[in-house]
Amino acid sequence: GGRKVTRVEVTLDGGETWQVCSVERLEKPNKYGKYWCWCFWSLEVEVLDILGAKEIAVRAWDEAQNTQPEKLIWNTM
């Protein structure tokens, strides 16, 4: 945790293709070098591509190349 998001990608076709987004970070790291706030990402997409998409998915990586798994693993509490 606390690592900076370095890459964000969006798919409009179920993961067949991914488009790289622009990432904007307004936050500076805290005194321990950690990042805890949201970052903003953007991507210019044609309106027809949005209208034709059945779903939109986003994935991101942090500076240690960590990402969330495609299929979530739930734990029992």
C-alpha positions in Angstrom: 0.0 0.0 0.0 0.9 3.6 -0.3 2.6 3.2 -3.7 2.0 5.7 -6.6 -0.3 4.6 -9.4 1.9 4.7 -12.6 -0.3 3.2 -15.3 -4.0 3.0 -16.0 -5.7 1.2 -19.0 -9.3 1.0 -20.3 -11.0 -1.6 -22.4 -14.3 -1.2 -24.3 -14.3 -4.6 -25.9 -14.1 -7.1 -23.0 -10.3 -7.0 -22.7 -9.4 -7.8 -26.3 -7.6 -4.4 -26.5 -6.5 -1.9 -23.8 -5.9 1.8 -24.2 -3.4 3.6 -22.0 -4.8 6.6 -20.1 -3.2 9.8 -19.0 -2.7 9.9 -15.2 -2.6 13.1 -13.2 -1.4 13.1 -9.6 -2.1 16.2 -7.6 -0.8 14.6 -4.4 2.8 14.7 -3.2 4.2 11.8 -1.2 4.0 12.1 2.6 7.1 12.4 4.7 7.5 8.6 4.5 7.3 8.5 0.7 3.7 7.1 0.6 0.8 8.0 -1.6 -2.7 7.7 -0.1 -5.0 9.9 -2.2 -6.9 9.3 -5.4 -5.3 10.0 -8.8 -7.1 11.2 -11.8 -7.0 9.5 -15.2 -8.5 10.4 -18.5 -8.8 9.0 -22.0 -10.3 10.5 -25.1 -12.7 8.0 -26.7 -15.0 8.3 -29.7 -18.6 8.5 -28.8 -19.5 5.7 -31.1 -17.0 3.4 -29.3 -18.7 4.2 -26.0 -22.1 3.6 -27.4 -21.0 0.3 -28.8 -19.4 -1.0 -25.6 -21.3 -3.6 -23.6 -19.1 -2.8 -20.6 -16.1 -0.6 -19.7 -13.3 -2.0 -17.6 -10.3 -0.2 -16.1 -7.1 -1.7 -14.7 -4.1 0.0 -13.0 -0.6 -0.7 -11.7 1.4 0.9 -9.0 5.1 1.7 -9.1 5.9 -1.9 -7.9 3.9 -3.3 -10.8 1.1 -4.5 -8.4 -2.4 -4.7 -9.9 -5.7 -6.1 -8.7 -6.6 -9.6 -9.9 -9.1 -9.9 -12.7 -11.2 -12.3 -10.6 -11.6 -11.2 -7.0 -10.9 -13.7 -4.2 -13.2 -13.1 -1.3 -12.2 -14.0 2.2 -14.5 -15.2 5.0 -14.7 -13.0 8.0 
